[in-house]
Amino acid sequence: FAIINDALDEIDQADVIDTPTVAIDGKRYYDTALMPSFILDQMTHTECQMFAVLEDGQAFPGQGVVSTYRTGYGVGLGEGILATKRIRYQKVRPNVWKRAMLGGFGRKEKGASILQAKRLFPFLAMKIGKNHNRAEALLLCLYGKQIFGRK
């Protein structure tokens, strides 16, 4: 989950936060009881109008049924929370935002997202670490700001 203050032209007011999950028998599950307040708490740190960008999950050839289900479940959960809280949002396909944000880097390489996020958000480099999910959340958020943000 990433946040960028859309009221400013700069991107130096950004943060990335891990989505709340719980571990059960070695598997991670969304903490559905915590997610609505978590999302609202994170998005109200800025005084600008709230807007979210969700990655529109998709199935890939050879991808397992469980993995495909979890991806769709996560998108639906996020979409439901945003709609219930009346927060405007836009869904974007992964290949669209990755093409725009990763340019010449390999779009399928997790390392490319980490490298690009650290270049664009050097003040968050330690927080990004080796976590491609944090890196991709920031890049998706920046893509949303650039494409759907205030004009």
Disulfide bonds with the S-S distance in Angstrom:
none
